[in-house]
Amino acid sequence: MDLTYFQTFREVAVRQSITRAAEALGYAQSSVTTQIQKLEKAYDVQLFERYGKGLRLTSAGEELLRIAVQMLDLYQESQEKLAKQGGGTLAIGTIDSLASYYLPPFIQRIREAQPELSIRLQPDHEPTILNKVREGEIDMGLLLDIKPADTSLAWITIRQEPLVIVARPDHALLAVRNMKLADLDGAEWMMTEESCNYRIMLEKLLRSQGISYHIGLELGNPEAIKRCVKAGSGIAILPYMAVQEEIRRGELAELPLHQPELCLELLLAMHPKKWKSHALRQFIELLKEHEPE
């Protein structure tokens, strides 16, 4: 069986679309369809089923994907070890804030160092990212959390990331001197979704101190939260990396509240048996040794 078929199969599985996989691979859609059909004929199973407007793996497809990822990993390893070639694909799962505010400078550096390397950045929720790491669908996951969420995986702590509470520069709370947590009693908050770890951390802290709060809006990503804070009267808690530019430009202001426990760790998760390509090792070293400009 041609390894190209497995590469095509993986691309369709990741993108959940024949059309998008064909565009990514530079193939005609008919060629992608034919390769998938040949795999299904060879194994005598159905690999995909229709799901809404896209495709999803059948149980047989999920099993084959796990095996195919390992096969393609071994193939890339053999290329690098025997022919000392670069290139290949680096698949990174991460959350929206890291994809937007932290990773771009590092991605640019690794692309400059390895121009033939293809990078696949997959923003998602933490449970999905960790599942993809466990199943070998991605090379690594980058998360913001208090501690490693799954001890069966290998973890590297990259750095600490403070959480800050921000408001419009003319917000009344900015006039409070020697601010304490109690000064936030009754404040209106612009919050992320309920599953967000730093929202959970904040609400737990507020409840433990008997501090009331009102949620004005729930929004899905940091950009939407920042726009609403700038336009309204609410406050928000976000990773510092997500708001440092707005604070520097004077569009948002950080409340002068010192709460050391409002802090997360930037964590890198990998499968403990994951083979590390030269590109993966180099990217990890970039993260560990350098801060983005």
C-alpha atoms as an extended CHARMM CRD file, in Angstrom:
* protein
*
       293  EXT
         1         1  MET       CA              0.0000000000        0.0000000000        0.0000000000  PROA      1               0.0000000000
         2         2  ASP       CA              1.3960000000        3.4110000000       -1.0600000000  PROA      2               0.0000000000
         3         3  LEU       CA              2.1800000000        5.5880000000        1.9670000000  PROA      3               0.0000000000
         4         4  THR       CA              0.6780000000        8.4990000000        0.0360000000  PROA      4               0.0000000000
         5         5  TYR       CA             -2.7420000000        6.9500000000        0.6220000000  PROA      5               0.0000000000
         6         6  PHE       CA             -2.1980000000        7.0760000000        4.3710000000  PROA      6               0.0000000000
         7         7  GLN       CA             -0.9850000000       10.6830000000        4.1920000000  PROA      7               0.0000000000
         8         8  THR       CA             -4.1230000000       11.5720000000        2.2440000000  PROA      8               0.0000000000
         9         9  PHE       CA             -6.2910000000        9.6300000000        4.6910000000  PROA      9               0.0000000000
        10        10  ARG       CA             -4.7580000000       11.5110000000        7.6330000000  PROA      10              0.0000000000
        11        11  GLU       CA             -5.3480000000       14.8570000000        5.9260000000  PROA      11              0.0000000000
        12        12  VAL       CA             -9.0200000000       14.0700000000        5.2580000000  PROA      12              0.0000000000
        13        13  ALA       CA             -9.4430000000       12.8730000000        8.8640000000  PROA      13              0.0000000000
        14        14  VAL       CA             -7.8830000000       16.0510000000       10.2840000000  PROA      14              0.0000000000
        15        15  ARG       CA             -9.7840000000       18.4440000000        8.0060000000  PROA      15              0.0000000000
        16        16  GLN       CA            -13.0290000000       16.4160000000        7.9110000000  PROA      16              0.0000000000
        17        17  SER       CA            -13.4190000000       17.3260000000        4.2510000000  PROA      17              0.0000000000
        18        18  ILE       CA            -12.3530000000       15.8900000000        0.8910000000  PROA      18              0.0000000000
        19        19  THR       CA            -12.3160000000       19.4030000000       -0.5850000000  PROA      19              0.0000000000
        20        20  ARG       CA            -10.1110000000       20.9650000000        2.0910000000  PROA      20              0.0000000000
        21        21  ALA       CA             -7.7630000000       17.9820000000        2.1040000000  PROA      21              0.0000000000
        22        22  ALA       CA             -7.3820000000       18.2150000000       -1.6780000000  PROA      22              0.0000000000
        23        23  GLU       CA             -6.5740000000       21.9400000000       -1.4250000000  PROA      23              0.0000000000
        24        24  ALA       CA             -3.9970000000       21.3340000000        1.3050000000  PROA      24              0.0000000000
        25        25  LEU       CA             -2.3300000000       18.5010000000       -0.6020000000  PROA      25              0.0000000000
        26        26  GLY       CA             -2.5270000000       20.0810000000       -4.0380000000  PROA      26              0.0000000000
        27        27  TYR       CA             -4.5210000000       17.1490000000       -5.4470000000  PROA      27              0.0000000000
        28        28  ALA       CA             -7.7150000000       17.0370000000       -7.4430000000  PROA      28              0.0000000000
        29        29  GLN       CA            -10.7340000000       16.1070000000       -5.3180000000  PROA      29              0.0000000000
        30        30  SER       CA            -11.2570000000       13.0410000000       -7.4900000000  PROA      30              0.0000000000
        31        31  SER       CA             -7.7240000000       11.8630000000       -6.6860000000  PROA      31              0.0000000000
        32        32  VAL       CA             -8.3430000000       12.1750000000       -2.9290000000  PROA      32              0.0000000000
        33        33  THR       CA            -11.6530000000       10.3350000000       -3.2650000000  PROA      33              0.0000000000
        34        34  THR       CA             -9.9920000000        7.5570000000       -5.2570000000  PROA      34              0.0000000000
        35        35  GLN       CA             -7.2260000000        7.0980000000       -2.6930000000  PROA      35              0.0000000000
        36        36  ILE       CA             -9.7450000000        6.8400000000        0.1600000000  PROA      36              0.0000000000
        37        37  GLN       CA            -11.8080000000        4.3510000000       -1.8420000000  PROA      37              0.0000000000
        38        38  LYS       CA             -8.7180000000        2.2080000000       -2.4750000000  PROA      38              0.0000000000
        39        39  LEU       CA             -7.9490000000        2.1660000000        1.2520000000  PROA      39              0.0000000000
        40        40  GLU       CA            -11.5300000000        1.1620000000        2.0340000000  PROA      40              0.0000000000
        41        41  LYS       CA            -11.3680000000       -1.6040000000       -0.5880000000  PROA      41              0.0000000000
        42        42  ALA       CA             -8.0200000000       -2.8610000000        0.7210000000  PROA      42              0.0000000000
        43        43  TYR       CA             -9.3280000000       -3.0940000000        4.3010000000  PROA      43              0.0000000000
        44        44  ASP       CA            -12.9200000000       -3.9100000000        3.3420000000  PROA      44              0.0000000000
        45        45  VAL       CA            -14.3050000000       -1.2690000000        5.7230000000  PROA      45              0.0000000000
        46        46  GLN       CA            -15.9290000000        2.1490000000        5.5400000000  PROA      46              0.0000000000
        47        47  LEU       CA            -13.5300000000        4.7820000000        6.9010000000  PROA      47              0.0000000000
        48        48  PHE       CA            -15.7450000000        7.8990000000        6.8470000000  PROA      48              0.0000000000
        49        49  GLU       CA            -19.3850000000        8.7760000000        7.2440000000  PROA      49              0.0000000000
        50        50  ARG       CA            -21.2750000000       11.9720000000        6.4960000000  PROA      50              0.0000000000
        51        51  TYR       CA            -21.8260000000       14.2620000000        9.4840000000  PROA      51              0.0000000000
        52        52  GLY       CA            -23.6970000000       17.4870000000        8.6960000000  PROA      52              0.0000000000
        53        53  LYS       CA            -21.7420000000       19.2130000000        5.9520000000  PROA      53              0.0000000000
        54        54  GLY       CA            -18.5320000000       17.3710000000        6.7130000000  PROA      54              0.0000000000
        55        55  LEU       CA            -17.0940000000       13.9270000000        7.3050000000  PROA      55              0.0000000000
        56        56  ARG       CA            -16.2240000000       12.0500000000       10.4490000000  PROA      56              0.0000000000
        57        57  LEU       CA            -14.3380000000        8.8350000000       11.0350000000  PROA      57              0.0000000000
        58        58  THR       CA            -16.1220000000        5.5640000000       11.5790000000  PROA      58              0.0000000000
        59        59  SER       CA            -14.8520000000        3.3400000000       14.3850000000  PROA      59              0.0000000000
        60        60  ALA       CA            -12.7420000000        1.5030000000       11.7820000000  PROA      60              0.0000000000
        61        61  GLY       CA            -11.4370000000        4.8530000000       10.5390000000  PROA      61              0.0000000000
        62        62  GLU       CA            -10.4440000000        5.9010000000       14.0490000000  PROA      62              0.0000000000
        63        63  GLU       CA             -8.4920000000        2.6720000000       14.5170000000  PROA      63              0.0000000000
        64        64  LEU       CA             -6.7350000000        3.0420000000       11.1760000000  PROA      64              0.0000000000
        65        65  LEU       CA             -5.8670000000        6.6760000000       11.9250000000  PROA      65              0.0000000000
        66        66  ARG       CA             -4.0290000000        5.6670000000       15.1140000000  PROA      66              0.0000000000
        67        67  ILE       CA             -1.9990000000        3.1090000000       13.1380000000  PROA      67              0.0000000000
        68        68  ALA       CA             -1.4480000000        5.4180000000       10.1460000000  PROA      68              0.0000000000
        69        69  VAL       CA             -0.0790000000        8.2050000000       12.3590000000  PROA      69              0.0000000000
        70        70  GLN       CA              2.4810000000        5.7890000000       13.8050000000  PROA      70              0.0000000000
        71        71  MET       CA              3.4190000000        4.5390000000       10.3320000000  PROA      71              0.0000000000
        72        72  LEU       CA              3.9120000000        8.0650000000        8.9980000000  PROA      72              0.0000000000
        73        73  ASP       CA              5.8900000000        8.9870000000       12.1270000000  PROA      73              0.0000000000
        74        74  LEU       CA              8.2120000000        6.0430000000       11.5300000000  PROA      74              0.0000000000
        75        75  TYR       CA              8.5580000000        6.9880000000        7.8770000000  PROA      75              0.0000000000
        76        76  GLN       CA              9.5440000000       10.5560000000        8.7870000000  PROA      76              0.0000000000
        77        77  GLU       CA             11.9680000000        9.2090000000       11.3980000000  PROA      77              0.0000000000
        78        78  SER       CA             13.5900000000        6.9680000000        8.7910000000  PROA      78              0.0000000000
        79        79  GLN       CA             13.9450000000        9.9260000000        6.4080000000  PROA      79              0.0000000000
        80        80  GLU       CA             15.6960000000       12.0450000000        9.0020000000  PROA      80              0.0000000000
        81        81  LYS       CA             17.8950000000        9.2880000000       10.3730000000  PROA      81              0.0000000000
        82        82  LEU       CA             18.9570000000        7.7780000000        7.0560000000  PROA      82              0.0000000000
        83        83  ALA       CA             18.9440000000       10.7350000000        4.7020000000  PROA      83              0.0000000000
        84        84  LYS       CA             19.3550000000       13.5400000000        7.2600000000  PROA      84              0.0000000000
        85        85  GLN       CA             16.4700000000       15.3860000000        5.6680000000  PROA      85              0.0000000000
        86        86  GLY       CA             14.4700000000       18.2060000000        7.1850000000  PROA      86              0.0000000000
        87        87  GLY       CA             10.9330000000       19.0510000000        6.1740000000  PROA      87              0.0000000000
        88        88  GLY       CA              7.9960000000       17.0170000000        7.3990000000  PROA      88              0.0000000000
        89        89  THR       CA              5.0270000000       18.2690000000        9.3870000000  PROA      89              0.0000000000
        90        90  LEU       CA              4.8160000000       19.6990000000       12.8980000000  PROA      90              0.0000000000
        91        91  ALA       CA              1.2800000000       19.4800000000       14.3330000000  PROA      91              0.0000000000
        92        92  ILE       CA              0.5810000000       21.6560000000       17.3800000000  PROA      92              0.0000000000
        93        93  GLY       CA             -2.6530000000       21.7000000000       19.3660000000  PROA      93              0.0000000000
        94        94  THR       CA             -3.2470000000       24.7640000000       21.5030000000  PROA      94              0.0000000000
        95        95  ILE       CA             -5.8410000000       27.1630000000       22.9000000000  PROA      95              0.0000000000
        96        96  ASP       CA             -6.9340000000       30.3740000000       21.1560000000  PROA      96              0.0000000000
        97        97  SER       CA             -4.9670000000       32.7840000000       23.3420000000  PROA      97              0.0000000000
        98        98  LEU       CA             -1.6640000000       30.9590000000       22.7930000000  PROA      98              0.0000000000
        99        99  ALA       CA             -2.3170000000       30.5810000000       19.0690000000  PROA      99              0.0000000000
       100       100  SER       CA             -2.9840000000       34.3090000000       18.7580000000  PROA      100             0.0000000000
       101       101  TYR       CA             -0.6040000000       35.9730000000       21.2070000000  PROA      101             0.0000000000
       102       102  TYR       CA              2.2570000000       33.6260000000       22.0410000000  PROA      102             0.0000000000
       103       103  LEU       CA              3.1240000000       31.2300000000       19.2530000000  PROA      103             0.0000000000
       104       104  PRO       CA              3.4330000000       33.3940000000       16.0910000000  PROA      104             0.0000000000
       105       105  PRO       CA              7.0280000000       34.6190000000       16.7710000000  PROA      105             0.0000000000
       106       106  PHE       CA              8.1970000000       31.0670000000       17.5160000000  PROA      106             0.0000000000
       107       107  ILE       CA              6.5120000000       29.6940000000       14.4070000000  PROA      107             0.0000000000
       108       108  GLN       CA              8.2400000000       32.3380000000       12.3450000000  PROA      108             0.0000000000
       109       109  ARG       CA             11.6300000000       31.3790000000       13.8310000000  PROA      109             0.0000000000
       110       110  ILE       CA             11.2340000000       27.6660000000       13.1700000000  PROA      110             0.0000000000
       111       111  ARG       CA             10.1010000000       28.3910000000        9.6020000000  PROA      111             0.0000000000
       112       112  GLU       CA             13.1760000000       30.5330000000        9.0480000000  PROA      112             0.0000000000
       113       113  ALA       CA             15.3620000000       27.7300000000       10.4140000000  PROA      113             0.0000000000
       114       114  GLN       CA             13.5510000000       24.9890000000        8.4570000000  PROA      114             0.0000000000
       115       115  PRO       CA             11.8700000000       26.4740000000        5.3570000000  PROA      115             0.0000000000
       116       116  GLU       CA             10.6400000000       23.0590000000        4.1550000000  PROA      116             0.0000000000
       117       117  LEU       CA              8.8060000000       22.3350000000        7.4030000000  PROA      117             0.0000000000
       118       118  SER       CA              5.0070000000       22.3330000000        7.2340000000  PROA      118             0.0000000000
       119       119  ILE       CA              3.3250000000       23.5590000000       10.4400000000  PROA      119             0.0000000000
       120       120  ARG       CA             -0.2500000000       22.6550000000       11.3350000000  PROA      120             0.0000000000
       121       121  LEU       CA             -1.6370000000       24.7860000000       14.1900000000  PROA      121             0.0000000000
       122       122  GLN       CA             -4.9070000000       23.4310000000       15.6260000000  PROA      122             0.0000000000
       123       123  PRO       CA             -6.6740000000       25.6660000000       18.1890000000  PROA      123             0.0000000000
       124       124  ASP       CA             -9.1570000000       23.7210000000       20.3250000000  PROA      124             0.0000000000
       125       125  HSD       CA            -10.3730000000       23.1250000000       23.8720000000  PROA      125             0.0000000000
       126       126  GLU       CA             -8.0210000000       21.5210000000       26.3900000000  PROA      126             0.0000000000
       127       127  PRO       CA             -9.7580000000       18.0920000000       26.6430000000  PROA      127             0.0000000000
       128       128  THR       CA             -9.7240000000       17.7150000000       22.8510000000  PROA      128             0.0000000000
       129       129  ILE       CA             -6.0730000000       18.7390000000       22.6320000000  PROA      129             0.0000000000
       130       130  LEU       CA             -5.0310000000       16.2220000000       25.2800000000  PROA      130             0.0000000000
       131       131  ASN       CA             -7.0040000000       13.4700000000       23.5740000000  PROA      131             0.0000000000
       132       132  LYS       CA             -5.2370000000       14.2150000000       20.2820000000  PROA      132             0.0000000000
       133       133  VAL       CA             -1.8720000000       14.0530000000       22.0610000000  PROA      133             0.0000000000
       134       134  ARG       CA             -2.7940000000       10.6840000000       23.6000000000  PROA      134             0.0000000000
       135       135  GLU       CA             -3.9440000000        9.3260000000       20.2320000000  PROA      135             0.0000000000
       136       136  GLY       CA             -0.8700000000       10.5950000000       18.3760000000  PROA      136             0.0000000000
       137       137  GLU       CA             -2.8670000000       12.9020000000       16.0750000000  PROA      137             0.0000000000
       138       138  ILE       CA             -0.6860000000       15.8880000000       16.9970000000  PROA      138             0.0000000000
       139       139  ASP       CA              2.9560000000       16.1830000000       18.0270000000  PROA      139             0.0000000000
       140       140  MET       CA              2.3360000000       18.2710000000       21.1110000000  PROA      140             0.0000000000
       141       141  GLY       CA             -0.1940000000       20.3610000000       23.0080000000  PROA      141             0.0000000000
       142       142  LEU       CA              0.4370000000       23.7980000000       24.4850000000  PROA      142             0.0000000000
       143       143  LEU       CA             -1.8790000000       24.8340000000       27.3130000000  PROA      143             0.0000000000
       144       144  LEU       CA             -2.3520000000       27.3250000000       30.1080000000  PROA      144             0.0000000000
       145       145  ASP       CA             -3.2510000000       25.5530000000       33.3360000000  PROA      145             0.0000000000
       146       146  ILE       CA             -2.4930000000       25.3340000000       37.0430000000  PROA      146             0.0000000000
       147       147  LYS       CA             -0.8470000000       21.9160000000       36.7920000000  PROA      147             0.0000000000
       148       148  PRO       CA             -0.6070000000       18.9850000000       34.3440000000  PROA      148             0.0000000000
       149       149  ALA       CA             -4.0840000000       17.6280000000       33.7070000000  PROA      149             0.0000000000
       150       150  ASP       CA             -3.1270000000       14.0730000000       32.6700000000  PROA      150             0.0000000000
       151       151  THR       CA             -0.2190000000       12.3810000000       34.4180000000  PROA      151             0.0000000000
       152       152  SER       CA              0.0010000000        9.6680000000       31.7340000000  PROA      152             0.0000000000
       153       153  LEU       CA              1.4980000000       12.2810000000       29.3700000000  PROA      153             0.0000000000
       154       154  ALA       CA              4.9590000000       13.8680000000       29.4410000000  PROA      154             0.0000000000
       155       155  TRP       CA              4.9020000000       17.5230000000       30.5090000000  PROA      155             0.0000000000
       156       156  ILE       CA              7.3310000000       20.4370000000       30.2790000000  PROA      156             0.0000000000
       157       157  THR       CA              6.7330000000       23.7190000000       32.1050000000  PROA      157             0.0000000000
       158       158  ILE       CA              7.7370000000       26.5550000000       29.7920000000  PROA      158             0.0000000000
       159       159  ARG       CA              7.0310000000       29.5640000000       32.0130000000  PROA      159             0.0000000000
       160       160  GLN       CA              4.5680000000       31.2240000000       34.3870000000  PROA      160             0.0000000000
       161       161  GLU       CA              1.8290000000       33.3700000000       32.8880000000  PROA      161             0.0000000000
       162       162  PRO       CA              0.1800000000       35.9790000000       35.1560000000  PROA      162             0.0000000000
       163       163  LEU       CA             -3.5230000000       36.7060000000       34.9230000000  PROA      163             0.0000000000
       164       164  VAL       CA             -4.5550000000       40.3570000000       35.0040000000  PROA      164             0.0000000000
       165       165  ILE       CA             -7.8730000000       42.1020000000       35.5470000000  PROA      165             0.0000000000
       166       166  VAL       CA             -8.4730000000       44.8340000000       32.9840000000  PROA      166             0.0000000000
       167       167  ALA       CA            -10.9570000000       47.6400000000       32.4710000000  PROA      167             0.0000000000
       168       168  ARG       CA            -11.4200000000       50.7570000000       30.3910000000  PROA      168             0.0000000000
       169       169  PRO       CA             -8.8910000000       53.4510000000       31.3490000000  PROA      169             0.0000000000
       170       170  ASP       CA            -11.7260000000       55.6220000000       32.7280000000  PROA      170             0.0000000000
       171       171  HSD       CA            -13.2700000000       52.8650000000       34.8770000000  PROA      171             0.0000000000
       172       172  ALA       CA            -14.1670000000       53.9620000000       38.4390000000  PROA      172             0.0000000000
       173       173  LEU       CA            -12.2330000000       51.0810000000       40.0080000000  PROA      173             0.0000000000
       174       174  LEU       CA             -8.9450000000       52.5330000000       38.7550000000  PROA      174             0.0000000000
       175       175  ALA       CA             -9.3470000000       55.4030000000       41.2290000000  PROA      175             0.0000000000
       176       176  VAL       CA             -9.3380000000       52.9900000000       44.2010000000  PROA      176             0.0000000000
       177       177  ARG       CA             -6.1200000000       53.2240000000       46.2310000000  PROA      177             0.0000000000
       178       178  ASN       CA             -4.5090000000       50.1690000000       47.8080000000  PROA      178             0.0000000000
       179       179  MET       CA             -7.0010000000       47.9640000000       46.0260000000  PROA      179             0.0000000000
       180       180  LYS       CA             -8.1430000000       44.7640000000       47.7110000000  PROA      180             0.0000000000
       181       181  LEU       CA            -10.1910000000       41.9050000000       46.3670000000  PROA      181             0.0000000000
       182       182  ALA       CA            -13.1710000000       43.1620000000       48.3790000000  PROA      182             0.0000000000
       183       183  ASP       CA            -13.2010000000       46.3220000000       46.2420000000  PROA      183             0.0000000000
       184       184  LEU       CA            -14.4830000000       44.1780000000       43.3570000000  PROA      184             0.0000000000
       185       185  ASP       CA            -17.6810000000       43.2770000000       45.2450000000  PROA      185             0.0000000000
       186       186  GLY       CA            -20.6890000000       43.6220000000       42.9170000000  PROA      186             0.0000000000
       187       187  ALA       CA            -18.5490000000       44.3040000000       39.8290000000  PROA      187             0.0000000000
       188       188  GLU       CA            -19.7880000000       43.4350000000       36.3610000000  PROA      188             0.0000000000
       189       189  TRP       CA            -17.5910000000       40.8950000000       34.5610000000  PROA      189             0.0000000000
       190       190  MET       CA            -17.0550000000       39.9640000000       30.9400000000  PROA      190             0.0000000000
       191       191  MET       CA            -16.3230000000       36.2500000000       31.2520000000  PROA      191             0.0000000000
       192       192  THR       CA            -15.0470000000       33.4580000000       29.0660000000  PROA      192             0.0000000000
       193       193  GLU       CA            -17.0210000000       30.1950000000       28.7950000000  PROA      193             0.0000000000
       194       194  GLU       CA            -17.7000000000       28.2530000000       32.0060000000  PROA      194             0.0000000000
       195       195  SER       CA            -15.0830000000       25.5730000000       31.2210000000  PROA      195             0.0000000000
       196       196  CYS       CA            -12.2180000000       28.1250000000       31.0000000000  PROA      196             0.0000000000
       197       197  ASN       CA             -9.6980000000       27.3010000000       33.7310000000  PROA      197             0.0000000000
       198       198  TYR       CA             -8.9180000000       30.8810000000       34.7070000000  PROA      198             0.0000000000
       199       199  ARG       CA            -12.6210000000       31.7390000000       34.9790000000  PROA      199             0.0000000000
       200       200  ILE       CA            -13.0110000000       28.7250000000       37.2700000000  PROA      200             0.0000000000
       201       201  MET       CA            -10.0160000000       29.9290000000       39.3020000000  PROA      201             0.0000000000
       202       202  LEU       CA            -11.4190000000       33.4590000000       39.6180000000  PROA      202             0.0000000000
       203       203  GLU       CA            -14.9310000000       32.3970000000       40.5920000000  PROA      203             0.0000000000
       204       204  LYS       CA            -13.5680000000       30.0070000000       43.2110000000  PROA      204             0.0000000000
       205       205  LEU       CA            -11.4860000000       32.8280000000       44.7030000000  PROA      205             0.0000000000
       206       206  LEU       CA            -14.3890000000       35.2940000000       44.7290000000  PROA      206             0.0000000000
       207       207  ARG       CA            -16.7620000000       32.7890000000       46.3340000000  PROA      207             0.0000000000
       208       208  SER       CA            -14.1870000000       31.8380000000       48.9870000000  PROA      208             0.0000000000
       209       209  GLN       CA            -13.9880000000       35.5020000000       50.0250000000  PROA      209             0.0000000000
       210       210  GLY       CA            -17.7680000000       36.0340000000       49.9270000000  PROA      210             0.0000000000
       211       211  ILE       CA            -17.4510000000       38.5750000000       47.1070000000  PROA      211             0.0000000000
       212       212  SER       CA            -20.4910000000       38.9530000000       44.8740000000  PROA      212             0.0000000000
       213       213  TYR       CA            -20.1540000000       39.4220000000       41.1470000000  PROA      213             0.0000000000
       214       214  HSD       CA            -22.3510000000       39.9010000000       38.1180000000  PROA      214             0.0000000000
       215       215  ILE       CA            -21.6330000000       38.3260000000       34.7320000000  PROA      215             0.0000000000
       216       216  GLY       CA            -22.6580000000       40.8290000000       32.0840000000  PROA      216             0.0000000000
       217       217  LEU       CA            -21.5310000000       38.8030000000       29.0830000000  PROA      217             0.0000000000
       218       218  GLU       CA            -20.0710000000       35.3880000000       28.3170000000  PROA      218             0.0000000000
       219       219  LEU       CA            -17.8470000000       35.3880000000       25.2520000000  PROA      219             0.0000000000
       220       220  GLY       CA            -15.9090000000       32.7150000000       23.4180000000  PROA      220             0.0000000000
       221       221  ASN       CA            -12.4970000000       34.2810000000       22.8790000000  PROA      221             0.0000000000
       222       222  PRO       CA            -10.1560000000       36.9590000000       24.2870000000  PROA      222             0.0000000000
       223       223  GLU       CA            -10.5490000000       39.3180000000       21.3270000000  PROA      223             0.0000000000
       224       224  ALA       CA            -14.3060000000       39.5360000000       21.8090000000  PROA      224             0.0000000000
       225       225  ILE       CA            -13.8630000000       40.0720000000       25.5520000000  PROA      225             0.0000000000
       226       226  LYS       CA            -11.3510000000       42.8890000000       25.0150000000  PROA      226             0.0000000000
       227       227  ARG       CA            -13.6390000000       44.6780000000       22.5450000000  PROA      227             0.0000000000
       228       228  CYS       CA            -16.5670000000       44.5040000000       24.9770000000  PROA      228             0.0000000000
       229       229  VAL       CA            -14.4720000000       45.7490000000       27.9080000000  PROA      229             0.0000000000
       230       230  LYS       CA            -13.2510000000       48.7040000000       25.8230000000  PROA      230             0.0000000000
       231       231  ALA       CA            -16.8260000000       49.5290000000       24.8040000000  PROA      231             0.0000000000
       232       232  GLY       CA            -18.6100000000       48.9960000000       28.1420000000  PROA      232             0.0000000000
       233       233  SER       CA            -18.3690000000       49.2700000000       31.8960000000  PROA      233             0.0000000000
       234       234  GLY       CA            -17.3670000000       45.7090000000       32.7770000000  PROA      234             0.0000000000
       235       235  ILE       CA            -14.0380000000       44.2080000000       33.8090000000  PROA      235             0.0000000000
       236       236  ALA       CA            -12.3680000000       40.9740000000       32.6820000000  PROA      236             0.0000000000
       237       237  ILE       CA             -9.6270000000       38.5790000000       33.6950000000  PROA      237             0.0000000000
       238       238  LEU       CA             -7.2620000000       37.4630000000       30.9320000000  PROA      238             0.0000000000
       239       239  PRO       CA             -3.6970000000       36.1690000000       30.5220000000  PROA      239             0.0000000000
       240       240  TYR       CA             -1.2840000000       39.0870000000       30.4410000000  PROA      240             0.0000000000
       241       241  MET       CA             -0.0290000000       38.0450000000       26.9970000000  PROA      241             0.0000000000
       242       242  ALA       CA             -3.5320000000       38.6330000000       25.6080000000  PROA      242             0.0000000000
       243       243  VAL       CA             -3.7830000000       42.2540000000       26.7900000000  PROA      243             0.0000000000
       244       244  GLN       CA             -0.2260000000       43.5640000000       26.9970000000  PROA      244             0.0000000000
       245       245  GLU       CA             -0.4660000000       45.4740000000       23.6990000000  PROA      245             0.0000000000
       246       246  GLU       CA             -3.7470000000       47.1610000000       24.6440000000  PROA      246             0.0000000000
       247       247  ILE       CA             -2.3110000000       48.1140000000       28.0410000000  PROA      247             0.0000000000
       248       248  ARG       CA              0.8170000000       49.5170000000       26.3700000000  PROA      248             0.0000000000
       249       249  ARG       CA             -1.3120000000       51.5890000000       23.9600000000  PROA      249             0.0000000000
       250       250  GLY       CA             -3.5590000000       52.8530000000       26.7690000000  PROA      250             0.0000000000
       251       251  GLU       CA             -6.6850000000       51.1830000000       25.3710000000  PROA      251             0.0000000000
       252       252  LEU       CA             -7.0810000000       49.0390000000       28.4900000000  PROA      252             0.0000000000
       253       253  ALA       CA             -5.7910000000       49.4490000000       32.0320000000  PROA      253             0.0000000000
       254       254  GLU       CA             -4.7520000000       46.8100000000       34.5470000000  PROA      254             0.0000000000
       255       255  LEU       CA             -6.4290000000       47.0490000000       37.9330000000  PROA      255             0.0000000000
       256       256  PRO       CA             -3.7550000000       47.4770000000       40.6520000000  PROA      256             0.0000000000
       257       257  LEU       CA             -4.7220000000       44.2900000000       42.4710000000  PROA      257             0.0000000000
       258       258  HSD       CA             -1.9690000000       41.9990000000       43.7300000000  PROA      258             0.0000000000
       259       259  GLN       CA             -3.2280000000       38.4040000000       43.8810000000  PROA      259             0.0000000000
       260       260  PRO       CA             -0.2830000000       35.9850000000       43.4280000000  PROA      260             0.0000000000
       261       261  GLU       CA             -2.6210000000       32.9980000000       43.1170000000  PROA      261             0.0000000000
       262       262  LEU       CA             -4.0600000000       34.4290000000       39.8870000000  PROA      262             0.0000000000
       263       263  CYS       CA             -1.3840000000       32.8310000000       37.7620000000  PROA      263             0.0000000000
       264       264  LEU       CA             -1.1780000000       29.9400000000       35.3110000000  PROA      264             0.0000000000
       265       265  GLU       CA              1.6450000000       27.8570000000       33.8620000000  PROA      265             0.0000000000
       266       266  LEU       CA              2.4050000000       27.5480000000       30.1920000000  PROA      266             0.0000000000
       267       267  LEU       CA              2.6350000000       23.7800000000       29.7650000000  PROA      267             0.0000000000
       268       268  LEU       CA              3.7450000000       21.5650000000       26.9050000000  PROA      268             0.0000000000
       269       269  ALA       CA              2.2310000000       18.0680000000       26.7130000000  PROA      269             0.0000000000
       270       270  MET       CA              3.4890000000       15.1310000000       24.6310000000  PROA      270             0.0000000000
       271       271  HSD       CA              2.9120000000       11.4210000000       24.4480000000  PROA      271             0.0000000000
       272       272  PRO       CA              5.6890000000        9.7810000000       26.5210000000  PROA      272             0.0000000000
       273       273  LYS       CA              6.5810000000        7.4550000000       23.6220000000  PROA      273             0.0000000000
       274       274  LYS       CA              6.4390000000       10.1360000000       20.9640000000  PROA      274             0.0000000000
       275       275  TRP       CA              9.4210000000       10.0910000000       18.6290000000  PROA      275             0.0000000000
       276       276  LYS       CA             10.9040000000       13.5850000000       18.4820000000  PROA      276             0.0000000000
       277       277  SER       CA             11.8990000000       14.7320000000       15.0170000000  PROA      277             0.0000000000
       278       278  HSD       CA             14.6720000000       17.2880000000       14.6030000000  PROA      278             0.0000000000
       279       279  ALA       CA             12.0350000000       19.9810000000       13.9720000000  PROA      279             0.0000000000
       280       280  LEU       CA             10.0800000000       19.0410000000       17.0950000000  PROA      280             0.0000000000
       281       281  ARG       CA             13.2130000000       19.0650000000       19.2570000000  PROA      281             0.0000000000
       282       282  GLN       CA             14.2800000000       22.4210000000       17.8440000000  PROA      282             0.0000000000
       283       283  PHE       CA             10.8460000000       23.9490000000       18.4030000000  PROA      283             0.0000000000
       284       284  ILE       CA             10.7400000000       22.7770000000       22.0140000000  PROA      284             0.0000000000
       285       285  GLU       CA             14.1760000000       24.2820000000       22.6330000000  PROA      285             0.0000000000
       286       286  LEU       CA             12.9990000000       27.5870000000       21.1700000000  PROA      286             0.0000000000
       287       287  LEU       CA             10.0760000000       27.6240000000       23.5900000000  PROA      287             0.0000000000
       288       288  LYS       CA             12.2520000000       26.7300000000       26.5810000000  PROA      288             0.0000000000
       289       289  GLU       CA             15.1140000000       29.1160000000       25.9050000000  PROA      289             0.0000000000
       290       290  HSD       CA             13.6510000000       32.2390000000       24.3360000000  PROA      290             0.0000000000
       291       291  GLU       CA             10.8400000000       34.6620000000       24.9750000000  PROA      291             0.0000000000
       292       292  PRO       CA              9.0170000000       36.0890000000       21.9260000000  PROA      292             0.0000000000
       293       293  GLU       CA              9.9960000000       39.5820000000       20.8700000000  PROA      293             0.0000000000
